């Protein structure tokens, strides 16, 4: 009875054991990760012999130049950055873990070198990459895109035909060469000529990325540095079309306006309109020109000189108009008849009536007494004193005739003098125009030679 009872109990236990769920086995990847990180200390440099340095290989690919700020002297660059080093504590036999040769680990769980960029001035919008690749030999690969906002000594004097040389210097913040050394993952020639990933349809053109390794000695300790020189060149077509060509057109129109007659007011009005338009054009495009507190680009000087030349052109035209009207008097604006009417308008007898009466008197005297009178200016008025009672009236008429003749001669002489003065003013205008044109041509030729040499270099 007892034997049967024991058999029943045993069978029921076996049945319960068969029906119970089995615990899941750990995967080889999980076991490998646990094995590697079980006793790993991420604060210790991963070398078995502490005297041997950890060599960190660096590679760099420029993807794009996002922004160049000449006022703050900053450049924003998007790069593909690679770090490769060997971690002697992360080594395993692939045969023991189902042939796994490479795994990804959290970058916070292992030792990562403290490599920084010396020119780094601001935190860019770089995506966070929390993992690194580790292979069975202990080689760690840290690949990540970085948006670098770095300081750069920008030379904008040749804008928009400028070239920039911005440096990216990688170094360890704390460790010396005896602890962390740096090296290039690829050759310097391959890095310098690698522009396949660069976005070459923007404002800037990537020329090359030369690099070199050097050491800095501080407090009797050497620190490794790898410097990449990012050589870029601006594409000037946009600025030539929007800045230079309109300014040149306005200057050409100003030169053509010298063919307007100087004695008319349209030239000054036209030149004033050009100066006003150039001022508005310059203010609207103020933000297009980079500026620094130390140096002004040549194109800014070009605009300032063009405005100064426009002001000089306007001043020259004003000077010529002043010369043209320098010898005029207000009385010359009135006609001869207006002058005579103004003189005789207050008398009881008008000048025409007086002249008609005098002529009749002269005719009567000529028929009755046989006097003959010479009304030329050379006539001696004293010889007319032998005339009868109408002599006083005749003397008055003769005086008026003589004064009228003299006035006409004076008007004729003034007309000749005015014509000579006008011819002289035209010569002065032509001379000043040639000087102005010479200054403009010399200045423009100098700028064009400079910009052409910069653009072709």
NORNOR-V857682 format. One record per residue. N is the residue number from 0. RES is the residue in one letter. PSI is psi as a letter, one per 30 degrees, with the letter a starting at -180 (NA if undefined). OMEGA is omega in degrees with one decimal (* if undefined). BURIAL is # if it has 24 or more other ideal C-beta (glycine too) atoms within 12 Angstrom, else .. Layout:
n->(N | N)
res->(RES | RES)
psi->(PSI | PSI)
omega->(OMEGA | OMEGA)
burial->(BURIAL | BURIAL)
This chain:
n->(0 | 1 | 2 | 3 | 4 | 5 | 6 | 7 | 8 | 9 | 10 | 11 | 12 | 13 | 14 | 15 | 16 | 17 | 18 | 19 | 20 | 21 | 22 | 23 | 24 | 25 | 26 | 27 | 28 | 29 | 30 | 31 | 32 | 33 | 34 | 35 | 36 | 37 | 38 | 39 | 40 | 41 | 42 | 43 | 44 | 45 | 46 | 47 | 48 | 49 | 50 | 51 | 52 | 53 | 54 | 55 | 56 | 57 | 58 | 59 | 60 | 61 | 62 | 63 | 64 | 65 | 66 | 67 | 68 | 69 | 70 | 71 | 72 | 73 | 74 | 75 | 76 | 77 | 78 | 79 | 80 | 81 | 82 | 83 | 84 | 85 | 86 | 87 | 88 | 89 | 90 | 91 | 92 | 93 | 94 | 95 | 96 | 97 | 98 | 99 | 100 | 101 | 102 | 103 | 104 | 105 | 106 | 107 | 108 | 109 | 110 | 111 | 112 | 113 | 114 | 115 | 116 | 117 | 118 | 119 | 120 | 121 | 122 | 123 | 124 | 125 | 126 | 127 | 128 | 129 | 130 | 131 | 132 | 133 | 134 | 135 | 136 | 137 | 138 | 139 | 140 | 141 | 142 | 143 | 144 | 145 | 146 | 147 | 148 | 149 | 150 | 151 | 152 | 153 | 154 | 155 | 156 | 157 | 158 | 159 | 160 | 161 | 162 | 163 | 164 | 165 | 166 | 167 | 168 | 169 | 170 | 171 | 172 | 173 | 174 | 175 | 176 | 177 | 178 | 179 | 180 | 181 | 182 | 183 | 184 | 185 | 186 | 187 | 188 | 189 | 190 | 191 | 192 | 193 | 194 | 195 | 196 | 197 | 198 | 199 | 200 | 201 | 202 | 203 | 204 | 205 | 206 | 207 | 208 | 209 | 210 | 211 | 212 | 213 | 214 | 215 | 216 | 217 | 218 | 219 | 220 | 221 | 222 | 223 | 224 | 225 | 226 | 227 | 228 | 229 | 230 | 231 | 232 | 233 | 234 | 235 | 236 | 237 | 238 | 239 | 240 | 241 | 242 | 243 | 244 | 245 | 246 | 247 | 248 | 249 | 250 | 251 | 252 | 253 | 254 | 255 | 256 | 257 | 258 | 259 | 260 | 261 | 262 | 263 | 264 | 265 | 266 | 267 | 268 | 269 | 270 | 271 | 272 | 273 | 274 | 275 | 276 | 277 | 278 | 279 | 280 | 281 | 282 | 283 | 284 | 285 | 286 | 287 | 288 | 289 | 290 | 291 | 292 | 293 | 294 | 295 | 296 | 297 | 298 | 299 | 300 | 301 | 302 | 303 | 304 | 305 | 306 | 307 | 308 | 309 | 310 | 311 | 312 | 313 | 314 | 315 | 316 | 317 | 318 | 319 | 320 | 321 | 322 | 323 | 324 | 325 | 326 | 327 | 328 | 329 | 330 | 331 | 332 | 333 | 334 | 335 | 336 | 337 | 338 | 339 | 340 | 341 | 342 | 343 | 344 | 345 | 346 | 347 | 348 | 349 | 350 | 351 | 352 | 353 | 354 | 355 | 356 | 357 | 358 | 359 | 360 | 361 | 362 | 363 | 364 | 365 | 366 | 367 | 368 | 369 | 370 | 371 | 372 | 373 | 374 | 375 | 376 | 377 | 378 | 379 | 380 | 381 | 382 | 383 | 384 | 385 | 386 | 387 | 388 | 389 | 390 | 391 | 392 | 393 | 394 | 395 | 396 | 397 | 398 | 399 | 400 | 401 | 402 | 403 | 404 | 405 | 406 | 407 | 408 | 409 | 410 | 411 | 412 | 413 | 414 | 415 | 416 | 417 | 418 | 419 | 420 | 421 | 422 | 423 | 424 | 425 | 426 | 427 | 428 | 429 | 430 | 431 | 432 | 433 | 434 | 435 | 436 | 437 | 438 | 439 | 440 | 441 | 442 | 443 | 444 | 445 | 446 | 447 | 448 | 449 | 450 | 451 | 452 | 453 | 454 | 455 | 456)
res->(X | X | X | X | X | X | X | X | X | X | X | X | X | X | X | X | X | X | X | X | X | X | X | X | X | X | X | X | X | X | X | X | X | X | X | X | X | X | X | X | X | X | X | X | X | X | X | X | X | X | X | X | X | X | X | X | X | X | X | X | X | X | X | X | X | X | X | X | X | X | X | X | X | X | X | X | X | X | X | X | X | X | X | X | X | X | X | X | X | X | X | X | X | X | X | X | X | X | X | X | X | X | X | X | X | X | X | X | X | X | X | X | X | X | X | X | X | X | X | X | X | X | X | X | X | X | X | X | X | X | X | X | X | X | X | X | X | X | X | X | X | X | X | X | X | X | X | X | X | X | X | X | X | X | X | X | X | X | X | X | X | X | X | X | X | X | X | X | X | X | X | X | X | X | X | X | X | X | X | X | X | X | X | X | X | X | X | X | X | X | X | X | X | X | X | X | X | X | X | X | X | X | X | X | X | X | X | X | X | X | X | X | X | X | X | X | X | X | X | X | X | X | X | X | X | X | X | X | X | X | X | X | X | X | X | X | X | X | X | X | X | X | X | X | X | X | X | X | X | X | X | X | X | X | X | X | X | X | X | X | X | X | X | X | X | X | X | X | X | X | X | X | X | X | X | X | X | X | X | X | X | X | X | X | X | X | X | X | X | X | X | X | X | X | X | X | X | X | X | X | X | X | X | X | X | X | X | X | X | X | X | X | X | X | X | X | X | X | X | X | X | X | X | X | X | X | X | X | X | X | X | X | X | X | X | X | X | X | X | X | X | X | X | X | X | X | X | X | X | X | X | X | X | X | X | X | X | X | X | X | X | X | X | X | X | X | X | X | X | X | X | X | X | X | X | X | X | X | X | X | X | X | X | X | X | X | X | X | X | X | X | X | X | X | X | X | X | X | X | X | X | X | X | X | X | X | X | X | X | X | X | X | X | X | X | X | X | X | X | X | X | X | X | X | X | X | X | X | X | X | X | X | X | X | X | X | X | X | X | X | X | X | X | X | X | X | X | X | X | X | X | X | X | X | X | X | X)
psi->(e | e | e | e | e | e | e | e | e | e | e | e | e | e | e | e | e | e | f | k | k | k | k | k | k | k | l | e | e | e | e | e | e | e | e | e | g | e | g | k | j | f | f | k | k | i | k | e | j | f | f | k | l | j | k | j | k | k | k | k | k | k | e | l | j | e | k | j | j | f | e | f | h | k | k | k | k | k | l | j | k | k | k | k | l | k | j | f | f | i | k | l | j | f | f | f | h | h | g | k | f | k | l | k | l | k | f | f | f | l | k | k | k | i | k | l | k | e | g | k | f | l | j | l | i | k | k | k | j | g | l | l | k | k | l | f | f | g | k | k | j | j | k | k | k | k | j | k | j | l | k | k | j | k | j | g | e | g | k | g | h | l | k | k | j | k | k | j | j | k | l | k | e | e | k | l | e | f | e | j | l | l | l | k | e | l | l | e | e | e | e | e | g | j | g | f | f | k | j | g | g | a | f | k | k | k | e | l | i | l | l | l | k | l | k | k | j | k | h | g | k | k | k | k | k | k | k | k | j | j | j | l | k | k | j | f | e | e | e | e | e | f | e | e | e | e | e | e | e | e | e | e | e | e | e | e | f | f | f | k | k | f | g | l | f | f | e | e | e | e | e | e | e | e | e | e | e | e | e | e | e | e | e | f | g | e | f | f | k | k | k | l | f | e | k | k | l | e | e | e | e | e | e | e | e | e | e | e | e | e | e | e | e | e | e | e | e | e | e | e | e | e | e | e | g | e | g | k | l | f | f | f | f | k | l | e | e | e | e | e | e | f | e | g | f | f | l | f | k | l | e | e | e | e | e | e | e | e | e | e | e | e | e | e | e | e | e | e | f | g | k | k | k | j | g | l | f | f | k | j | f | f | f | g | f | g | l | a | f | g | e | e | e | e | e | e | e | e | e | e | e | e | e | e | e | e | e | e | e | e | e | e | e | e | e | e | e | e | e | e | e | e | e | e | e | e | e | e | e | e | e | e | e | e | e | e | e | e | e | e | e | e | e | e | e | e | e | e | e | e | e | e | e | e | f | f | NA)
omega->(-179.7 | 180.0 | 179.4 | 179.9 | 179.5 | 178.4 | 178.7 | 179.2 | -179.6 | 180.0 | 178.6 | 178.4 | 179.0 | 179.6 | 177.7 | 179.7 | 179.0 | -177.8 | -179.3 | 180.0 | 179.2 | 176.1 | -179.0 | 177.5 | 175.8 | 178.1 | 179.8 | 178.7 | 178.8 | 178.7 | 179.5 | 179.2 | 178.7 | -179.4 | -177.7 | -172.7 | -176.3 | -179.0 | -177.3 | 176.1 | -175.8 | 178.6 | -177.6 | 178.4 | -168.3 | 174.8 | 176.5 | 176.5 | -172.2 | 179.6 | -179.9 | -178.2 | 172.4 | -178.4 | 179.4 | 177.9 | -176.2 | 175.1 | -173.3 | 174.2 | 179.0 | -179.6 | -179.4 | 171.5 | -172.3 | -175.3 | 173.7 | -176.7 | -178.0 | -177.4 | 178.8 | 178.4 | 179.1 | 178.0 | 177.6 | -174.2 | 174.2 | -175.1 | 167.3 | -172.2 | 180.0 | 173.4 | 178.3 | 175.7 | -179.1 | 177.3 | -175.4 | 177.5 | -178.7 | -179.2 | 179.3 | 176.9 | -177.2 | -177.9 | -179.8 | -176.8 | 174.0 | 175.6 | 179.0 | 180.0 | -178.1 | 178.5 | 174.3 | 179.7 | 177.5 | -180.0 | 177.0 | -175.8 | -178.1 | 178.4 | 179.1 | -178.5 | -178.2 | -179.8 | 179.6 | 173.9 | -174.0 | -177.1 | -177.2 | -177.3 | -177.4 | -178.7 | 179.2 | -179.6 | -178.5 | 176.9 | 179.8 | 177.2 | -171.4 | -174.5 | 173.5 | 176.4 | 178.3 | 176.6 | -172.1 | 178.2 | 178.2 | 179.3 | -178.6 | 179.6 | 179.2 | -178.9 | 179.7 | 171.9 | -178.3 | 170.1 | -172.3 | 170.4 | -171.4 | 175.2 | -178.1 | 177.4 | -174.0 | 176.1 | -174.7 | -178.7 | -177.6 | 179.4 | 3.0 | 179.3 | -172.1 | 171.8 | -178.0 | 177.7 | -178.1 | -175.1 | 171.3 | -174.6 | 179.2 | 178.7 | 174.0 | -176.5 | -173.1 | -169.2 | 175.7 | -178.1 | -179.4 | 179.9 | 178.8 | 177.3 | -178.5 | 177.5 | 177.5 | 178.8 | 174.0 | 178.5 | -179.3 | 179.1 | 179.7 | 179.8 | -176.5 | -175.2 | -177.2 | 178.0 | -174.7 | -178.6 | -176.2 | 177.1 | -167.6 | -179.4 | -179.9 | -177.9 | -173.4 | 178.4 | 179.5 | 179.9 | 178.7 | 178.5 | 176.7 | -177.6 | 175.7 | -178.6 | 177.8 | -177.9 | 177.6 | -178.4 | 177.5 | 177.7 | 177.6 | 176.6 | -179.9 | 178.3 | -176.3 | 177.6 | 169.3 | -175.9 | 175.1 | 176.8 | -179.9 | -179.1 | -178.0 | 179.5 | -178.7 | 172.9 | -168.7 | -170.5 | -178.4 | -177.1 | 176.3 | -178.4 | -173.3 | -176.4 | -170.8 | -175.1 | 176.0 | 178.9 | 178.2 | 178.1 | 179.7 | 177.9 | 177.4 | 177.6 | 178.0 | 177.8 | -179.9 | -178.0 | 176.0 | 178.3 | 172.3 | -179.3 | -178.0 | -177.8 | 175.6 | -178.6 | -177.8 | -178.7 | -179.1 | 178.0 | -179.9 | -179.7 | 176.1 | 177.2 | 177.9 | 179.5 | 177.6 | 178.2 | 179.2 | 178.6 | 178.0 | 177.6 | -178.8 | -179.9 | -179.0 | -177.6 | -179.3 | -176.7 | -178.7 | -175.5 | 176.4 | -177.9 | 174.3 | 179.9 | -175.2 | -171.8 | 177.7 | 179.1 | -177.4 | -179.7 | 174.1 | 174.9 | 177.6 | 178.9 | -180.0 | 179.7 | 177.2 | 177.7 | 177.3 | 177.6 | 176.5 | 177.1 | 177.8 | 177.6 | 177.9 | 178.7 | 178.3 | 178.3 | 177.0 | 179.3 | 179.5 | 178.1 | 176.8 | 177.9 | -178.8 | -177.1 | -175.6 | -173.5 | -178.5 | 174.6 | -177.7 | -178.4 | -178.9 | 177.8 | 180.0 | 179.1 | 179.8 | -179.8 | 178.4 | 177.5 | -178.1 | 177.9 | 177.4 | -178.2 | -174.0 | -176.1 | -176.4 | -179.2 | 179.7 | -177.1 | -179.9 | -178.4 | -179.8 | 177.6 | 179.1 | -179.6 | 179.6 | 179.1 | -178.6 | 179.8 | 177.2 | 179.1 | 178.4 | -179.8 | 178.1 | -180.0 | -178.5 | -178.8 | -175.2 | -173.2 | 178.3 | 178.6 | 173.8 | -175.2 | 174.3 | -175.5 | 178.0 | -179.4 | -177.0 | -177.5 | 178.3 | -177.6 | 179.8 | -179.9 | 179.7 | -179.7 | 179.7 | -178.7 | 178.3 | -171.7 | -179.5 | -178.8 | 179.1 | 178.8 | 178.0 | 178.2 | 179.6 | 179.3 | -179.9 | 177.8 | 178.8 | 178.8 | 179.6 | 179.6 | 176.8 | 178.4 | 178.1 | 179.1 | 177.4 | 177.1 | 178.8 | 176.7 | 179.1 | 178.2 | 177.6 | 177.5 | 177.4 | 179.4 | 178.4 | 177.5 | 177.0 | 178.7 | 177.2 | 177.5 | 178.2 | 178.7 | 176.7 | 178.1 | 177.5 | 178.5 | 178.8 | 179.7 | 179.3 | 177.0 | 179.1 | 176.6 | 178.8 | 179.8 | 178.1 | 178.5 | -179.4 | -179.6 | 179.7 | -179.4 | -179.4 | 179.3 | 178.8 | 179.7 | -179.5 | 177.2 | 179.0 | -176.8 | 178.8 | 177.6 | 178.1 | -177.9 | -179.9 | -178.4 | *)
burial->(. | . | . | . | . | . | . | . | . | . | . | . | . | . | . | . | . | . | . | . | . | . | . | . | . | . | . | . | . | . | . | # | # | . | . | # | # | . | . | # | . | . | . | . | # | # | # | . | . | . | . | . | # | # | # | # | # | # | # | # | # | # | # | # | # | # | # | # | # | # | . | . | # | # | # | # | # | # | # | # | # | # | # | # | # | # | # | # | # | # | . | # | . | . | . | . | . | . | . | # | . | . | # | # | # | . | # | . | # | # | # | # | # | . | # | # | # | . | # | # | . | . | . | . | . | . | . | . | . | . | . | # | # | # | # | # | . | # | # | # | # | # | # | # | # | # | # | # | # | # | . | # | . | # | # | # | # | # | # | # | # | # | # | # | . | # | # | # | # | # | # | # | . | . | # | # | # | . | # | # | # | # | # | # | # | . | . | # | . | . | # | # | . | # | # | . | . | # | . | . | . | . | # | # | # | # | # | # | # | # | # | . | # | . | . | . | . | . | . | . | . | . | # | # | # | # | # | # | # | # | # | # | # | # | . | # | . | . | # | . | . | . | # | # | . | # | # | # | . | # | # | . | . | # | # | . | # | # | . | # | . | # | # | . | . | . | # | # | . | # | # | . | . | # | # | . | . | # | . | . | # | # | . | . | . | . | . | # | # | # | . | . | . | . | . | . | # | # | # | # | . | # | # | . | # | # | # | . | # | # | . | # | # | # | . | # | # | . | # | # | # | . | # | # | . | . | . | . | . | . | . | . | . | . | . | . | . | . | . | . | . | . | . | . | . | . | . | . | . | . | # | . | . | # | . | . | . | # | . | . | # | # | . | . | # | . | . | . | . | . | . | . | # | . | . | . | . | . | . | . | # | . | . | # | . | . | # | . | . | # | # | . | # | # | # | # | # | # | . | # | # | . | . | # | . | . | # | . | . | . | . | . | . | . | . | . | . | . | . | . | . | # | . | . | # | . | . | # | # | . | . | # | # | . | . | # | # | . | . | # | . | . | # | # | . | . | # | . | . | # | # | . | . | # | # | . | .)
